[in-house]
Amino acid sequence: MEYFWYIVAALGAGVGTGLAGLSAATVMVPILIVLCPSFRGDYGAYQATAIALASDILGSAVTSSVYARNKKIDLRHGWVMMACIIALSAVGSYAAYIVGNVVLGGFTLLLTFCIGIRFLVKPDTSKSGADSRDVRLGVKEIIISIFFGLTIGFGTGFVGTGGGMMMLVVFTAFLGYDLKTAVGTSTFIMTFTALIGFISHSLIHPAIILERWDVLIICIVTATAASLISAKFANKVNNKTVGRVTGVILTVLGAAMIYLNYFHDSDIVLPAIVSELLKTAGAMIIFLVIAVPVALLCFRFLHVEGEARRKFLHTIAYLIIVVIVAVSEHWFVPALISVLFAVVVYPILKLLEKKPFYTKLFQERSAGEVRRSLILLFGMTAVLITVFWGLLGSELTVICAVLAWGLGDEAAALIGKRIGKHKIGGHFADHHKTYEGSLGMLIVSFVAVMIVLLIAGLGFLEALPTAFVGAAAATVTEALTKKGYDTVTVPTIAAVAIYLMLSF
């Protein structure tokens, strides 16, 4: 069974490296130390870090080669950091050996979750209009490079991170690199730092090679292949898409590992997980088999067009989420399926965009709108499930928030466009939205949440204030959110409001 997790860990590590220049340890170490019993010994986390560093060597090398072919590597302003990082890698390796599992394992789990949240908050890390070629490496930049270089170098050896995430932040926030150039440059540097880190770990603890050679081979080969494929994908899509995909994957993974490591008392049995995954995926497929033909028939015979057609399709997407959450017993199952669904469907939509029927069916406002919405919708869903069901233990909050968000937003759009005449005023409001649309959202959201709460067994008097507060929070947030970010803000605020009401 451990070999299964080796492959999963290596695949995740490769995807993280290829997409966003993240080191293999960010993904690999949490999986190995939490789900593989053989890595729970005195030096299990240390060995897992060494294996991650070994996987980083070729993974970073092939990734940087792809970015180099796309002219996305710039060492003219990164050589100072590179020198400092290399110098401190061996020191960090020795410190990690002394500290052991407790600090190393816990730090890595938290790091994974925090990096995921960071990407969700700001998927595109590059400065507007920034160009690394126009940034001179002056005294200020040299000081920044030395400080972060020494810090990242120590971290490379200590937690095996390879410094990928920190280099990404420094290159984009302080040295003006665009995201893809930052990724290409950081993976180029990681190729050498990972090599030094792995050699240091192996010399300090030779059992890594003598006893873990089979794990090394599996992880290196798998991570390298995944890095190559992911890097090619990343260079074909925009920065925000890359950031959002990475953020969702790492947030879900980090929360899952924290949950399993600190809050779950019994071992998870792989066959049971697979069985539940298949059951949930089956329920989703059955729903789609019924819903898609119904939608096509409505479009054909009821002449559903324009905004109504768009919202009809949105409803199907939101109900998919309700279905997979309702039939699952463990939170990580619908979270994982949400991510997998987006990953599988995204390239399919990309291939179909050039077909004549595609434009007519989806009626996109801009090229690629459906693909971007897919990633954002199911990515945000995975995060909601992870936080409010996985960490806070409230499955009901997720379902209520999704319906208040989805059905309410559709009511606001349809009612606002058809009968909305009074624009919402105020400095913070979106002036394209109307009071009529917001009232429609309030009513529909309230009814949807109220029905779910009553079905869940809450009394009428208990459900009434919760439904109203949740609907009101969703409605106000939707009215105030600009530039299409309501897919993030509305479900988050609605979920917080509903969770707090249910907790009292």
C-alpha positions as CSV (number, residue, x, y, z in Angstrom):
1,M,0.0,0.0,0.0
2,E,2.9,2.4,0.7
3,Y,4.0,2.2,-2.9
4,F,0.7,3.7,-3.9
5,W,1.4,6.7,-1.7
6,Y,4.9,7.0,-3.1
7,I,3.5,7.4,-6.6
8,V,0.8,9.9,-5.4
9,A,3.5,11.9,-3.5
10,A,5.8,12.0,-6.5
11,L,3.0,13.0,-8.9
12,G,2.0,15.9,-6.6
13,A,5.6,17.0,-6.2
14,G,6.1,17.0,-10.0
15,V,3.0,18.9,-10.6
16,G,3.9,21.5,-8.0
17,T,7.4,21.9,-9.5
18,G,6.2,22.2,-13.1
19,L,3.4,24.6,-12.4
20,A,4.8,27.0,-9.9
21,G,8.4,26.1,-9.1
22,L,7.5,24.5,-5.8
23,S,10.0,22.1,-4.3
24,A,9.1,18.4,-4.1
25,A,9.2,18.5,-0.3
26,T,6.3,20.8,-0.2
27,V,4.0,18.0,-1.4
28,M,6.1,14.9,-0.9
29,V,7.2,15.1,2.7
30,P,3.7,15.5,4.2
31,I,2.3,12.5,2.4
32,L,5.3,10.3,3.2
33,I,5.4,11.1,6.9
34,V,1.6,11.0,7.5
35,L,0.5,8.1,5.2
36,C,3.5,5.8,5.2
37,P,4.2,4.0,8.5
38,S,7.8,3.3,7.5
39,F,8.5,7.0,7.6
40,R,7.3,7.5,11.2
41,G,10.5,6.4,12.9
42,D,13.1,8.6,14.5
43,Y,14.5,9.8,11.2
44,G,11.5,9.2,8.9
45,A,10.9,12.9,8.1
46,Y,14.7,13.4,7.5
47,Q,14.6,10.5,5.0
48,A,11.5,11.8,3.4
49,T,13.2,15.2,2.9
50,A,16.2,13.5,1.3
51,I,14.0,11.6,-1.1
52,A,12.1,14.9,-2.0
53,L,15.5,16.6,-2.6
54,A,16.5,13.7,-4.9
55,S,13.3,14.0,-6.8
56,D,13.8,17.8,-7.1
57,I,17.1,17.3,-8.9
58,L,15.8,16.0,-12.2
59,G,12.3,17.4,-11.7
60,S,13.7,21.0,-11.4
61,A,16.2,20.3,-14.3
62,V,13.5,19.3,-16.8
63,T,11.2,22.1,-15.6
64,S,13.9,24.7,-16.0
65,S,14.7,23.4,-19.5
66,V,11.1,23.9,-20.6
67,Y,11.1,27.4,-19.2
68,A,14.5,28.1,-20.8
69,R,13.1,27.2,-24.2
70,N,10.4,29.7,-23.6
71,K,13.0,32.3,-22.6
72,K,11.7,32.4,-19.0
73,I,15.0,32.2,-17.0
74,D,16.9,35.3,-15.9
75,L,20.0,34.9,-13.6
76,R,21.3,38.4,-14.1
77,H,19.5,39.5,-11.0
78,G,19.4,36.1,-9.3
79,W,23.1,35.1,-9.0
80,V,23.5,36.6,-5.6
81,M,20.6,34.7,-4.2
82,M,21.9,31.5,-5.9
83,A,25.3,31.8,-4.3
84,C,23.9,32.4,-0.8
85,I,21.4,29.6,-1.1
86,I,24.0,27.1,-2.1
87,A,26.3,28.2,0.7
88,L,23.7,27.6,3.5
89,S,22.1,24.3,2.2
90,A,24.6,22.0,3.9
91,V,24.2,23.9,7.2
92,G,20.4,23.4,7.1
93,S,20.8,19.7,6.4
94,Y,22.9,19.2,9.5
95,A,20.4,21.2,11.6
96,A,17.5,19.1,10.4
97,Y,19.3,15.9,11.4
98,I,19.7,17.2,14.9
99,V,16.2,18.5,15.3
100,G,14.5,15.4,14.1
101,N,10.8,14.6,13.2
102,V,8.7,16.8,15.5
103,V,9.8,20.2,14.2
104,L,10.5,19.1,10.6
105,G,7.2,17.3,10.1
106,G,4.9,19.9,11.7
107,F,6.6,22.8,9.9
108,T,6.2,21.1,6.5
109,L,2.5,20.4,7.0
110,L,1.7,24.0,7.9
111,L,3.9,25.3,5.1
112,T,1.9,23.3,2.5
113,F,-1.4,24.8,3.7
114,C,-0.2,28.3,4.0
115,I,1.4,28.3,0.5
116,G,-1.9,27.0,-0.9
117,I,-3.9,29.9,0.7
118,R,-1.3,32.4,-0.5
119,F,-1.8,31.3,-4.1
120,L,-5.6,31.4,-3.8
121,V,-5.5,35.0,-2.4
122,K,-3.1,36.2,-5.1
123,P,-2.8,33.7,-8.0
124,D,-0.7,36.0,-10.1
125,T,2.3,37.1,-8.0
126,S,3.9,39.4,-10.6
127,K,3.7,43.1,-10.3
128,S,1.6,45.0,-12.8
129,G,3.8,46.1,-15.7
130,A,6.9,44.7,-14.0
131,D,9.8,43.5,-16.1
132,S,12.9,42.0,-14.6
133,R,15.0,43.3,-17.4
134,D,14.2,46.9,-16.3
135,V,15.2,46.2,-12.6
136,R,18.8,47.1,-11.8
137,L,20.6,45.0,-9.2
138,G,21.5,48.0,-6.9
139,V,22.5,48.1,-3.3
140,K,19.0,47.5,-2.1
141,E,18.4,44.5,-4.3
142,I,21.8,43.0,-3.3
143,I,20.9,43.3,0.4
144,I,17.5,41.7,-0.3
145,S,19.1,38.9,-2.2
146,I,21.7,38.2,0.5
147,F,19.2,38.2,3.3
148,F,16.7,36.0,1.6
149,G,19.4,33.9,-0.1
150,L,20.9,33.0,3.3
151,T,17.4,32.3,4.8
152,I,16.2,30.2,1.9
153,G,19.5,28.3,1.7
154,F,19.2,27.3,5.3
155,G,15.5,26.3,4.7
156,T,16.5,24.2,1.7
157,G,18.7,22.0,3.9
158,F,16.4,22.1,7.0
159,V,13.0,21.2,5.5
160,G,14.1,20.2,2.0
161,T,11.9,22.9,0.4
162,G,14.5,23.8,-2.3
163,G,13.4,27.4,-1.6
164,G,11.0,27.3,-4.5
165,M,8.1,29.2,-2.9
166,M,10.3,31.8,-1.2
167,M,12.4,32.4,-4.3
168,L,9.1,32.9,-6.2
169,V,8.0,35.6,-3.7
170,V,11.3,37.4,-3.7
171,F,11.7,37.3,-7.5
172,T,8.2,38.7,-8.1
173,A,7.7,41.0,-5.2
174,F,11.2,42.5,-4.8
175,L,13.1,41.9,-8.1
176,G,10.2,42.5,-10.5
177,Y,10.1,39.1,-12.3
178,D,6.9,38.0,-14.0
179,L,5.5,34.7,-12.6
180,K,6.8,32.4,-15.3
181,T,10.3,33.9,-15.3
182,A,10.4,33.6,-11.6
183,V,9.4,29.9,-11.8
184,G,11.9,29.2,-14.5
185,T,14.7,30.9,-12.6
186,S,13.8,29.3,-9.2
187,T,13.7,25.8,-10.7
188,F,17.1,26.4,-12.3
189,I,18.6,27.3,-8.9
190,M,16.7,24.4,-7.2
191,T,18.4,22.0,-9.5
192,F,21.7,22.8,-7.8
193,T,20.5,23.4,-4.3
194,A,18.5,20.1,-4.3
195,L,21.7,18.3,-5.5
196,I,23.7,19.7,-2.7
197,G,21.0,19.1,-0.1
198,F,20.6,15.5,-1.2
199,I,24.3,14.8,-1.0
200,S,24.5,16.4,2.4
201,H,21.6,14.4,3.7
202,S,23.0,11.2,2.3
203,L,26.5,11.7,3.8
204,I,25.0,12.5,7.2
205,H,22.5,9.6,7.0
206,P,23.7,6.9,4.5
207,A,20.6,4.7,5.2
208,I,18.7,7.0,2.8
209,I,20.5,5.3,-0.1
210,L,21.2,1.9,1.4
211,E,17.7,1.2,2.7
212,R,15.4,3.5,0.7
213,W,16.8,3.0,-2.8
214,D,13.5,1.6,-4.1
215,V,11.6,4.6,-2.9
216,L,14.2,6.9,-4.5
217,I,13.8,5.3,-7.9
218,I,10.0,5.4,-7.9
219,C,9.8,9.0,-6.7
220,I,12.5,10.4,-9.0
221,V,11.1,8.8,-12.1
222,T,7.5,9.7,-11.3
223,A,8.2,13.3,-10.2
224,T,10.4,14.0,-13.2
225,A,7.8,12.9,-15.7
226,A,5.1,14.9,-13.9
227,S,7.3,18.0,-13.8
228,L,7.9,17.9,-17.5
229,I,4.2,17.6,-18.4
230,S,3.2,20.3,-15.9
231,A,5.8,22.7,-17.1
232,K,4.7,22.4,-20.6
233,F,1.1,23.0,-19.5
234,A,2.1,26.0,-17.4
235,N,3.8,27.7,-20.4
236,K,0.6,27.4,-22.5
237,V,-1.9,29.0,-20.0
238,N,-2.0,32.4,-18.2
239,N,-0.4,33.1,-14.8
240,K,-3.7,33.3,-12.9
241,T,-4.8,29.9,-14.0
242,V,-1.5,28.4,-12.9
243,G,-1.7,30.1,-9.6
244,R,-5.3,29.1,-8.9
245,V,-4.7,25.4,-9.8
246,T,-1.6,25.3,-7.6
247,G,-3.4,27.1,-4.7
248,V,-6.3,24.7,-4.7
249,I,-4.1,21.6,-4.8
250,L,-1.8,22.7,-2.0
251,T,-4.7,24.0,0.2
252,V,-6.6,20.7,0.0
253,L,-3.4,18.7,0.4
254,G,-2.1,20.7,3.4
255,A,-5.4,20.6,5.2
256,A,-5.8,16.9,4.6
257,M,-2.3,16.2,6.0
258,I,-2.9,18.4,9.1
259,Y,-6.2,16.6,9.7
260,L,-4.7,13.2,9.3
261,N,-1.6,14.0,11.4
262,Y,-3.3,15.7,14.3
263,F,-7.0,15.1,14.4
264,H,-7.6,11.6,13.0
265,D,-7.0,8.7,15.4
266,S,-7.4,5.7,13.2
267,D,-5.6,4.7,10.0
268,I,-7.4,5.3,6.7
269,V,-7.8,2.1,4.8
270,L,-7.1,2.5,1.1
271,P,-9.8,0.2,-0.2
272,A,-12.4,2.1,1.7
273,I,-11.2,5.4,0.3
274,V,-11.3,4.0,-3.3
275,S,-14.7,2.6,-2.7
276,E,-16.1,5.9,-1.5
277,L,-14.4,7.8,-4.4
278,L,-16.0,5.5,-6.9
279,K,-19.4,5.8,-5.2
280,T,-19.2,9.6,-5.2
281,A,-17.9,9.8,-8.7
282,G,-20.7,7.4,-9.8
283,A,-23.3,9.6,-8.2
284,M,-21.9,12.6,-10.0
285,I,-21.9,10.8,-13.4
286,I,-25.5,9.7,-12.9
287,F,-26.5,13.2,-12.2
288,L,-24.8,14.5,-15.3
289,V,-26.3,11.8,-17.4
290,I,-29.7,13.0,-16.4
291,A,-29.0,16.8,-16.2
292,V,-27.2,17.3,-19.5
293,P,-29.9,15.8,-21.7
294,V,-32.6,17.8,-19.8
295,A,-30.6,21.0,-20.3
296,L,-30.2,20.3,-24.1
297,L,-33.9,19.6,-24.4
298,C,-34.8,22.9,-22.7
299,F,-32.4,24.8,-24.9
300,R,-33.9,23.2,-28.0
301,F,-37.7,23.2,-27.3
302,L,-38.1,26.0,-24.7
303,H,-35.7,28.3,-26.5
304,V,-33.6,29.1,-23.5
305,E,-31.0,31.6,-24.7
306,G,-28.7,34.4,-23.5
307,E,-28.2,34.9,-19.8
308,A,-30.9,32.3,-19.0
309,R,-28.9,29.6,-20.8
310,R,-25.7,30.6,-19.0
311,K,-27.4,30.4,-15.6
312,F,-29.1,27.1,-16.5
313,L,-25.6,25.7,-17.0
314,H,-24.3,27.3,-13.8
315,T,-27.2,25.6,-11.9
316,I,-26.0,22.2,-13.1
317,A,-22.5,23.0,-12.0
318,Y,-23.6,24.0,-8.5
319,L,-25.8,21.0,-8.1
320,I,-22.9,18.7,-9.0
321,I,-21.2,20.1,-5.8
322,V,-24.3,19.5,-3.7
323,V,-24.5,15.9,-5.0
324,I,-20.9,14.9,-4.3
325,V,-21.0,16.5,-0.8
326,A,-24.3,14.9,0.1
327,V,-23.3,11.3,-0.8
328,S,-19.8,11.4,0.7
329,E,-18.9,10.3,4.2
330,H,-15.5,11.9,4.4
331,W,-14.7,15.5,3.4
332,F,-11.6,14.8,1.4
333,V,-13.5,12.7,-1.1
334,P,-15.7,15.5,-2.5
335,A,-12.7,17.9,-2.2
336,L,-10.5,15.6,-4.3
337,I,-13.3,14.9,-6.8
338,S,-13.8,18.7,-7.3
339,V,-10.2,19.1,-8.1
340,L,-10.0,16.1,-10.4
341,F,-13.2,17.1,-12.2
342,A,-11.7,20.5,-13.0
343,V,-8.4,19.0,-14.1
344,V,-10.1,16.4,-16.4
345,V,-12.7,18.7,-17.9
346,Y,-10.4,21.8,-18.4
347,P,-8.3,20.3,-21.3
348,I,-11.5,18.8,-22.9
349,L,-13.1,22.3,-23.0
350,K,-9.8,23.7,-24.4
351,L,-10.0,21.2,-27.3
352,L,-13.7,21.9,-27.9
353,E,-13.4,25.7,-28.0
354,K,-12.7,25.7,-31.7
355,K,-15.9,23.7,-32.6
356,P,-18.9,25.8,-33.9
357,F,-21.3,24.2,-31.4
358,Y,-19.2,25.2,-28.4
359,T,-19.7,29.0,-28.8
360,K,-23.4,28.5,-29.4
361,L,-23.9,26.2,-26.4
362,F,-22.0,28.2,-23.8
363,Q,-22.4,31.8,-25.2
364,E,-19.1,33.0,-23.6
365,R,-18.6,36.7,-22.9
366,S,-14.9,36.3,-23.6
367,A,-12.6,33.6,-25.0
368,G,-11.9,30.9,-22.4
369,E,-14.5,32.1,-19.9
370,V,-16.0,28.7,-19.3
371,R,-12.6,27.1,-18.6
372,R,-11.6,29.9,-16.2
373,S,-14.9,29.7,-14.4
374,L,-14.6,25.9,-14.1
375,I,-11.2,26.2,-12.4
376,L,-12.4,29.0,-10.1
377,L,-15.8,27.3,-9.2
378,F,-14.5,23.8,-8.4
379,G,-11.3,25.1,-6.9
380,M,-13.2,27.4,-4.5
381,T,-15.5,24.5,-3.7
382,A,-12.6,22.3,-2.8
383,V,-11.3,25.0,-0.4
384,L,-14.8,25.4,1.1
385,I,-15.1,21.7,1.7
386,T,-11.6,21.5,3.1
387,V,-12.0,24.4,5.6
388,F,-15.6,24.2,6.7
389,W,-16.2,20.5,6.6
390,G,-12.6,19.1,6.9
391,L,-11.2,21.4,9.6
392,L,-14.3,22.8,11.2
393,G,-16.5,19.7,10.9
394,S,-19.6,21.3,9.4
395,E,-20.8,19.6,6.2
396,L,-24.1,21.4,6.4
397,T,-22.3,24.8,6.1
398,V,-20.8,23.8,2.8
399,I,-24.1,22.8,1.2
400,C,-25.9,25.9,2.5
401,A,-23.2,28.3,1.3
402,V,-23.0,26.7,-2.1
403,L,-26.7,27.0,-2.7
404,A,-26.9,30.5,-1.3
405,W,-24.0,31.5,-3.5
406,G,-25.1,29.6,-6.7
407,L,-28.8,29.9,-6.8
408,G,-28.8,33.4,-5.3
409,D,-26.3,34.8,-7.8
410,E,-28.3,33.4,-10.7
411,A,-31.5,35.0,-9.3
412,A,-29.7,38.3,-9.0
413,A,-28.4,38.2,-12.6
414,L,-31.7,37.1,-14.2
415,I,-34.0,39.4,-12.2
416,G,-31.5,42.3,-12.4
417,K,-31.2,42.2,-16.2
418,R,-35.0,41.7,-16.8
419,I,-36.6,44.1,-14.3
420,G,-33.8,45.9,-12.6
421,K,-34.1,49.6,-12.9
422,H,-32.5,51.0,-9.7
423,K,-28.7,50.8,-9.6
424,I,-27.0,50.2,-6.3
425,G,-25.2,53.4,-5.2
426,G,-22.4,54.0,-2.8
427,H,-18.6,54.1,-3.1
428,F,-18.0,50.4,-2.4
429,A,-20.8,48.9,-4.5
430,D,-20.8,47.5,-8.0
431,H,-22.8,50.0,-9.8
432,H,-23.8,47.5,-12.5
433,K,-26.0,45.7,-10.0
434,T,-29.5,46.6,-9.0
435,Y,-31.6,46.6,-5.9
436,E,-34.2,44.4,-7.7
437,G,-31.5,41.8,-8.4
438,S,-30.2,41.9,-4.9
439,L,-33.7,41.5,-3.5
440,G,-34.2,38.5,-5.7
441,M,-30.9,37.0,-4.5
442,L,-31.9,37.5,-0.9
443,I,-35.2,35.7,-1.3
444,V,-33.9,32.8,-3.3
445,S,-30.8,32.3,-1.1
446,F,-33.0,32.4,2.0
447,V,-35.4,29.9,0.6
448,A,-32.6,27.5,-0.5
449,V,-30.8,27.6,2.8
450,M,-34.0,27.3,4.8
451,I,-35.0,24.2,2.9
452,V,-31.6,22.6,3.5
453,L,-31.6,23.3,7.2
454,L,-35.1,21.9,7.6
455,I,-34.2,18.8,5.7
456,A,-31.1,18.4,8.0
457,G,-33.4,18.3,11.0
458,L,-33.2,21.8,12.4
459,G,-36.4,23.3,13.9
460,F,-38.2,26.1,12.1
461,L,-37.3,28.7,14.7
462,E,-33.7,27.6,14.7
463,A,-33.4,27.5,10.9
464,L,-35.1,30.9,10.3
465,P,-32.4,33.2,11.7
466,T,-29.5,31.1,10.3
467,A,-31.1,31.1,6.8
468,F,-31.7,34.9,6.9
469,V,-28.2,35.8,8.1
470,G,-26.6,33.5,5.6
471,A,-28.7,34.9,2.7
472,A,-28.2,38.5,3.8
473,A,-24.4,38.0,4.1
474,A,-24.3,36.4,0.6
475,T,-26.5,39.2,-0.9
476,V,-24.5,42.1,0.6
477,T,-21.2,40.6,-0.4
478,E,-22.4,40.0,-4.0
479,A,-23.6,43.6,-4.2
480,L,-20.2,45.0,-3.0
481,T,-17.9,42.7,-5.0
482,K,-16.5,44.0,-8.2
483,K,-14.6,42.6,-11.2
484,G,-16.1,39.1,-11.0
485,Y,-14.5,38.1,-7.7
486,D,-17.9,37.1,-6.2
487,T,-17.1,33.5,-6.9
488,V,-14.6,33.8,-4.1
489,T,-16.1,36.4,-1.8
490,V,-19.7,35.3,-1.7
491,P,-19.4,31.7,-0.7
492,T,-16.6,32.5,1.8
493,I,-18.6,35.2,3.6
494,A,-21.8,33.2,3.4
495,A,-20.1,30.1,4.8
496,V,-18.6,32.1,7.7
497,A,-22.0,33.6,8.6
498,I,-23.8,30.3,8.4
499,Y,-21.1,28.4,10.4
500,L,-21.2,31.0,13.2
501,M,-25.0,30.9,13.4
502,L,-25.0,27.1,13.5
503,S,-22.3,27.2,16.2
504,F,-24.4,29.2,18.6
